[in-house]
Amino acid sequence: MKECKGIPVSEGIGIGKAKFVTKPKFEIKKKNISEEEVDSELERFNTNLENVLQEMDYLIQNF
């Protein structure tokens, strides 16, 4: 058993599953690309955007 301390939403002792929430660390790097790379970068962006949307849908439905 693991004991954790945090900010309670009500008084008393809580037993059950816990969700740990941390602030993500984002690092955005600017990068120049050539005209030839634009289409592949847009495709990469759209693919990653679709993946994020699917993950968000999953999280919304399951938590």
N, CA, C and O atoms as a GROMACS GRO file, in nm:
protein
  252
    1MET      N    1   0.085  -0.117   0.000
    1MET     CA    2   0.000   0.000   0.000
    1MET      C    3   0.090   0.123   0.000
    1MET      O    4   0.193   0.126   0.067
    2LYS      N    5   0.050   0.223  -0.074
    2LYS     CA    6   0.126   0.348  -0.083
    2LYS      C    7   0.041   0.461  -0.026
    2LYS      O    8  -0.076   0.475  -0.060
    3GLU      N    9   0.102   0.540   0.060
    3GLU     CA   10   0.032   0.654   0.119
    3GLU      C   11   0.072   0.780   0.045
    3GLU      O   12   0.191   0.807   0.024
    4CYS      N   13  -0.027   0.857   0.005
    4CYS     CA   14  -0.002   0.982  -0.067
    4CYS      C   15  -0.073   1.095   0.004
    4CYS      O   16  -0.179   1.077   0.063
    5LYS      N   17  -0.013   1.212  -0.002
    5LYS     CA   18  -0.075   1.330   0.055
    5LYS      C   19  -0.104   1.427  -0.057
    5LYS      O   20  -0.029   1.436  -0.154
    6GLY      N   21  -0.213   1.499  -0.044
    6GLY     CA   22  -0.249   1.595  -0.146
    6GLY      C   23  -0.358   1.689  -0.097
    6GLY      O   24  -0.378   1.704   0.023
    7ILE      N   25  -0.424   1.750  -0.189
    7ILE     CA   26  -0.532   1.843  -0.156
    7ILE      C   27  -0.664   1.765  -0.157
    7ILE      O   28  -0.705   1.716  -0.262
    8PRO      N   29  -0.731   1.753  -0.042
    8PRO     CA   30  -0.855   1.676  -0.037
    8PRO      C   31  -0.973   1.754  -0.093
    8PRO      O   32  -0.977   1.876  -0.089
    9VAL      N   33  -1.069   1.679  -0.146
    9VAL     CA   34  -1.194   1.742  -0.191
    9VAL      C   35  -1.300   1.731  -0.083
    9VAL      O   36  -1.404   1.798  -0.090
   10SER      N   37  -1.275   1.646   0.019
   10SER     CA   38  -1.365   1.636   0.133
   10SER      C   39  -1.285   1.585   0.252
   10SER      O   40  -1.172   1.538   0.236
   11GLU      N   41  -1.343   1.593   0.371
   11GLU     CA   42  -1.275   1.548   0.492
   11GLU      C   43  -1.278   1.397   0.502
   11GLU      O   44  -1.365   1.331   0.444
   12GLY      N   45  -1.183   1.341   0.577
   12GLY     CA   46  -1.184   1.199   0.605
   12GLY      C   47  -1.072   1.126   0.531
   12GLY      O   48  -0.979   1.186   0.477
   13ILE      N   49  -1.085   0.995   0.532
   13ILE     CA   50  -0.986   0.909   0.469
   13ILE      C   51  -1.044   0.856   0.339
   13ILE      O   52  -1.160   0.815   0.334
   14GLY      N   53  -0.965   0.857   0.236
   14GLY     CA   54  -1.010   0.805   0.107
   14GLY      C   55  -0.933   0.680   0.070
   14GLY      O   56  -0.811   0.674   0.084
   15ILE      N   57  -1.006   0.579   0.023
   15ILE     CA   58  -0.943   0.455  -0.020
   15ILE      C   59  -0.990   0.428  -0.162
   15ILE      O   60  -1.109   0.433  -0.191
   16GLY      N   61  -0.896   0.401  -0.249
   16GLY     CA   62  -0.934   0.372  -0.387
   16GLY      C   63  -0.824   0.410  -0.483
   16GLY      O   64  -0.711   0.440  -0.443
   17LYS      N   65  -0.859   0.410  -0.610
   17LYS     CA   66  -0.763   0.445  -0.714
   17LYS      C   67  -0.739   0.596  -0.713
   17LYS      O   68  -0.831   0.674  -0.688
   18ALA      N   69  -0.617   0.633  -0.742
   18ALA     CA   70  -0.582   0.775  -0.746
   18ALA      C   71  -0.532   0.810  -0.885
   18ALA      O   72  -0.468   0.730  -0.952
   19LYS      N   73  -0.561   0.930  -0.926
   19LYS     CA   74  -0.509   0.984  -1.052
   19LYS      C   75  -0.410   1.094  -1.016
   19LYS      O   76  -0.445   1.188  -0.945
   20PHE      N   77  -0.290   1.083  -1.064
   20PHE     CA   78  -0.188   1.184  -1.039
   20PHE      C   79  -0.182   1.277  -1.159
   20PHE      O   80  -0.165   1.233  -1.273
   21VAL      N   81  -0.195   1.404  -1.132
   21VAL     CA   82  -0.196   1.505  -1.238
   21VAL      C   83  -0.072   1.592  -1.223
   21VAL      O   84  -0.049   1.651  -1.117
   22THR      N   85   0.004   1.601  -1.328
   22THR     CA   86   0.122   1.687  -1.328
   22THR      C   87   0.113   1.783  -1.446
   22THR      O   88   0.046   1.755  -1.545
   23LYS      N   89   0.181   1.893  -1.433
   23LYS     CA   90   0.183   1.989  -1.543
   23LYS      C   91   0.282   1.940  -1.649
   23LYS      O   92   0.398   1.913  -1.617
   24PRO      N   93   0.237   1.929  -1.773
   24PRO     CA   94   0.330   1.885  -1.878
   24PRO      C   95   0.431   1.995  -1.911
   24PRO      O   96   0.403   2.114  -1.896
   25LYS      N   97   0.546   1.953  -1.955
   25LYS     CA   98   0.649   2.048  -1.995
   25LYS      C   99   0.652   2.050  -2.148
   25LYS      O  100   0.685   1.950  -2.212
   26PHE      N  101   0.618   2.163  -2.204
   26PHE     CA  102   0.617   2.177  -2.349
   26PHE      C  103   0.738   2.258  -2.392
   26PHE      O  104   0.774   2.359  -2.332
   27GLU      N  105   0.799   2.212  -2.497
   27GLU     CA  106   0.909   2.285  -2.556
   27GLU      C  107   0.880   2.297  -2.705
   27GLU      O  108   0.871   2.196  -2.775
   28ILE      N  109   0.866   2.418  -2.752
   28ILE     CA  110   0.836   2.441  -2.892
   28ILE      C  111   0.959   2.504  -2.957
   28ILE      O  112   1.004   2.612  -2.918
   29LYS      N  113   1.012   2.434  -3.055
   29LYS     CA  114   1.129   2.484  -3.126
   29LYS      C  115   1.086   2.533  -3.263
   29LYS      O  116   1.012   2.465  -3.334
   30LYS      N  117   1.132   2.649  -3.299
   30LYS     CA  118   1.106   2.703  -3.433
   30LYS      C  119   1.209   2.646  -3.528
   30LYS      O  120   1.327   2.634  -3.495
   31LYS      N  121   1.162   2.612  -3.648
   31LYS     CA  122   1.250   2.551  -3.746
   31LYS      C  123   1.206   2.597  -3.885
   31LYS      O  124   1.088   2.591  -3.918
   32ASN      N  125   1.299   2.641  -3.963
   32ASN     CA  126   1.269   2.677  -4.101
   32ASN      C  127   1.272   2.552  -4.187
   32ASN      O  128   1.360   2.466  -4.172
   33ILE      N  129   1.176   2.541  -4.278
   33ILE     CA  130   1.173   2.428  -4.370
   33ILE      C  131   1.168   2.480  -4.513
   33ILE      O  132   1.126   2.593  -4.539
   34SER      N  133   1.210   2.396  -4.603
   34SER     CA  134   1.208   2.435  -4.744
   34SER      C  135   1.068   2.414  -4.801
   34SER      O  136   0.984   2.347  -4.740
   35GLU      N  137   1.043   2.470  -4.918
   35GLU     CA  138   0.913   2.454  -4.982
   35GLU      C  139   0.883   2.307  -5.010
   35GLU      O  140   0.767   2.265  -5.005
   36GLU      N  141   0.986   2.230  -5.038
   36GLU     CA  142   0.968   2.087  -5.067
   36GLU      C  143   0.921   2.010  -4.944
   36GLU      O  144   0.858   1.905  -4.956
   37GLU      N  145   0.950   2.060  -4.826
   37GLU     CA  146   0.914   1.991  -4.702
   37GLU      C  147   0.775   2.028  -4.651
   37GLU      O  148   0.725   1.962  -4.559
   38VAL      N  149   0.712   2.129  -4.707
   38VAL     CA  150   0.585   2.179  -4.654
   38VAL      C  151   0.478   2.070  -4.655
   38VAL      O  152   0.412   2.050  -4.553
   39ASP      N  153   0.460   2.001  -4.766
   39ASP     CA  154   0.355   1.899  -4.774
   39ASP      C  155   0.376   1.787  -4.673
   39ASP      O  156   0.281   1.744  -4.608
   40SER      N  157   0.500   1.739  -4.660
   40SER     CA  158   0.524   1.630  -4.565
   40SER      C  159   0.507   1.677  -4.421
   40SER      O  160   0.459   1.600  -4.337
   41GLU      N  161   0.544   1.801  -4.391
   41GLU     CA  162   0.525   1.854  -4.256
   41GLU      C  163   0.378   1.874  -4.223
   41GLU      O  164   0.335   1.848  -4.111
   42LEU      N  165   0.300   1.920  -4.321
   42LEU     CA  166   0.155   1.933  -4.299
   42LEU      C  167   0.092   1.797  -4.277
   42LEU      O  168   0.003   1.783  -4.192
   43GLU      N  169   0.136   1.697  -4.350
   43GLU     CA  170   0.084   1.561  -4.332
   43GLU      C  171   0.120   1.509  -4.192
   43GLU      O  172   0.037   1.449  -4.125
   44ARG      N  173   0.243   1.534  -4.151
   44ARG     CA  174   0.287   1.493  -4.017
   44ARG      C  175   0.206   1.563  -3.909
   44ARG      O  176   0.165   1.501  -3.811
   45PHE      N  177   0.182   1.692  -3.927
   45PHE     CA  178   0.101   1.769  -3.832
   45PHE      C  179  -0.041   1.712  -3.824
   45PHE      O  180  -0.092   1.690  -3.715
   46ASN      N  181  -0.104   1.690  -3.939
   46ASN     CA  182  -0.242   1.640  -3.941
   46ASN      C  183  -0.253   1.501  -3.881
   46ASN      O  184  -0.350   1.470  -3.813
   47THR      N  185  -0.154   1.416  -3.906
   47THR     CA  186  -0.152   1.282  -3.846
   47THR      C  187  -0.144   1.291  -3.694
   47THR      O  188  -0.217   1.223  -3.623
   48ASN      N  189  -0.054   1.376  -3.644
   48ASN     CA  190  -0.040   1.392  -3.499
   48ASN      C  191  -0.163   1.456  -3.437
   48ASN      O  192  -0.203   1.420  -3.326
   49LEU      N  193  -0.224   1.550  -3.507
   49LEU     CA  194  -0.347   1.612  -3.458
   49LEU      C  195  -0.457   1.508  -3.446
   49LEU      O  196  -0.529   1.505  -3.346
   50GLU      N  197  -0.471   1.423  -3.545
   50GLU     CA  198  -0.573   1.316  -3.541
   50GLU      C  199  -0.546   1.222  -3.424
   50GLU      O  200  -0.640   1.180  -3.356
   51ASN      N  201  -0.420   1.187  -3.400
   51ASN     CA  202  -0.384   1.100  -3.287
   51ASN      C  203  -0.423   1.164  -3.154
   51ASN      O  204  -0.476   1.097  -3.066
   52VAL      N  205  -0.396   1.292  -3.139
   52VAL     CA  206  -0.431   1.363  -3.015
   52VAL      C  207  -0.582   1.365  -2.996
   52VAL      O  208  -0.631   1.343  -2.885
   53LEU      N  209  -0.657   1.391  -3.103
   53LEU     CA  210  -0.803   1.394  -3.092
   53LEU      C  211  -0.858   1.258  -3.053
   53LEU      O  212  -0.952   1.249  -2.974
   54GLN      N  213  -0.801   1.151  -3.107
   54GLN     CA  214  -0.844   1.016  -3.069
   54GLN      C  215  -0.812   0.987  -2.923
   54GLN      O  216  -0.893   0.929  -2.852
   55GLU      N  217  -0.695   1.028  -2.878
   55GLU     CA  218  -0.658   1.009  -2.737
   55GLU      C  219  -0.751   1.088  -2.645
   55GLU      O  220  -0.792   1.038  -2.540
   56MET      N  221  -0.784   1.210  -2.683
   56MET     CA  222  -0.875   1.291  -2.602
   56MET      C  223  -1.013   1.227  -2.596
   56MET      O  224  -1.074   1.221  -2.488
   57ASP      N  225  -1.064   1.177  -2.708
   57ASP     CA  226  -1.193   1.108  -2.708
   57ASP      C  227  -1.189   0.988  -2.615
   57ASP      O  228  -1.284   0.965  -2.540
   58TYR      N  229  -1.080   0.910  -2.619
   58TYR     CA  230  -1.067   0.794  -2.532
   58TYR      C  231  -1.069   0.836  -2.385
   58TYR      O  232  -1.140   0.776  -2.304
   59LEU      N  233  -0.992   0.940  -2.352
   59LEU     CA  234  -0.987   0.986  -2.213
   59LEU      C  235  -1.122   1.038  -2.166
   59LEU      O  236  -1.163   1.012  -2.052
   60ILE      N  237  -1.192   1.110  -2.251
   60ILE     CA  238  -1.324   1.163  -2.215
   60ILE      C  239  -1.422   1.049  -2.190
   60ILE      O  240  -1.501   1.056  -2.096
   61GLN      N  241  -1.418   0.946  -2.271
   61GLN     CA  242  -1.512   0.835  -2.258
   61GLN      C  243  -1.480   0.742  -2.141
   61GLN      O  244  -1.570   0.678  -2.087
   62ASN      N  245  -1.353   0.735  -2.102
   62ASN     CA  246  -1.313   0.635  -2.003
   62ASN      C  247  -1.278   0.691  -1.866
   62ASN      O  248  -1.248   0.614  -1.775
   63PHE      N  249  -1.281   0.821  -1.849
   63PHE     CA  250  -1.244   0.875  -1.717
   63PHE      C  251  -1.344   0.973  -1.673
   63PHE      O  252  -1.331   1.030  -1.565
   0.00000   0.00000   0.00000
